[in-house]
Amino acid sequence: MAEPIIQIKDVSKTFVSSDNEVEALKNINLTIEKGDIYGIIGMSGAGKSTLVRTLNFLEKPTSGTVIIEDKDLSTLSEKELREVRTQIAMIFQHFNLLMQRNVLDNVCFPMEIIGMKRTEAVERARELLEVVGLSEKENAYPSQLSGGQKQRVAIARGLATNPKILLCDEATSALDPTTTKAILELLKKINAEYGITIVIITHEMTVVQEICSHVAIIDSGDLAESGTVEEIFSHPKTPAARKLVFMVNHKIDEMVGKRCIRITFTENSSFEPVIANMVLECNAPVNILLADTQDIGGIAHGQMILQLPEDAALQERMINYLINRNLDVEELESYVE
Amino acid sequence: MWSSAVIKMIAVGVAQTLTMTLVSTIVAYIIGLPLGIALVITADDGLKPNRAVYKILDVIVNITRSIPFIILLILIIPFTRLIVGKAYGTAGTIPPLTLAAAPFIARMVESSLREVDPGVIEAAQSMGASIWTIIFKVMINEARTSLIINATIVLGTVLGYSAMAGTVGGGGLGDIAIRYGYHRYQPDIMLVTVALLVILVQIMQVIGTHIAKRVDRRIN
């Protein structure tokens, strides 16, 4: 079943301008198999947008090549290359619809390019608008659509010529989280129903988590790591991968405990880290809601309000710890809702 | 003073002005439009960058644009004779007007086409569109509002130039204004012709703006 559809071979890309050279891609090797949803993730400026553009040779690599199915793109003539491109659809962060054409004609555009008859093209366009859920908008112009709707039109347009590959360049980055989710669902559906291989360029790990089967991490022009999403998420090996993975996995948990206490400092040493020691001792976090203490001659004075964890046993342990440290502890009724 | 002869003369003047303006603008577009497209395509960030071609076109356009029209009018008299057989009258003004308008149009077209979102062009490339498809179906179509507004500006400018052609016996309202107002001290006739010129420009402007708005689908 593992049948490679995209092979990136030793691809390097250097941008040369009059005063400097930028190595956007350094010797990238990557194989994407038929039916994959392959995420390519990296910080902005990592080179991922350049990489996705080498997949349809919108950006010709300085060295190396890309093989689509069995066609080596670097050996193709301009005309053959255009033919291959009709099989590789692309959607963009800013949708890139023709603003002077209505939705239906936008979807028809790639079919015009391959010379399909108008009546056939319109029929197919209507089918596709149905698939993306925009049938009633066929006469609208892009300026009348929301971002999510524009991306749906772009997806319908992408599917028009029955492509084998769909490239998504930050396709959800201009959308809000709910719309992003809906677009990702649609991409998933397209992948499942039509077996289209999808390559997703993104800087958002959540996108990869949501939809991708595989992921490659690009870090300043290098391919840092690649593999299945589970592998990379459970065992990120490189610093770049760890940085990206931990950005999602280490989300800060909000405290949900309702019990709050006020502690008053009167005689403790300013230099005794009471709260920190308590946290270490009990191995659970507390949330400092208010802290108003100062050091007067080496003695801590003032008060703090702490939000305790939900676990009742832990709460008792913490209160006991504080009382043992000679602090006044006072319960606060419904301080947090 | 306002004899039927004068009225007839003014009517003929209006017709001559319109003929000069429209004919030379159309011919100038036949030259200027491809030139403008070529400038955009061969520019460094164009679809087929070609520094040499771009530079040559750029220099030609700049040189022609920098010659004052009144000088150009006289400078190309031999060329005008070659084309239309004479260097005076309405026909005699069309070659210089065309030659003056074409590079101006090229620049206007260039700036209109540059306004097209590069992302849309990239999208068309990713679909496998050829350069010609991109030029005609993407660039020109997406820039149509700007192209029409600029054509209106061109018409107004050419109309102004056509009045200048009056100084060399070019015919038209400008010719009448100069002959009667300047040489014969008849400011009333001059005022009428000037008013007519203003009205003509105004009409072109209104029509141009209206069409531009009608074909624009970006705003509702």
Interface residues (C-beta under 8 A of the other chain):
Chain A: N56 L58 L81 R82 E83 V84 R85 T86 I88 A89 M90 F92 H94 N96 L97 L98 M99 Q100 R101 N102 F109 P110 E112 I113 I114 Y141 S143 Q144 A154 T161 L167
Chain B: D117 G119 V120 E122 A123 A124 Q125 S126 M127 G128 A129 S130 T133 K137 V138 N141 E142 R144 V215 D216 R217 R218 I219 N220
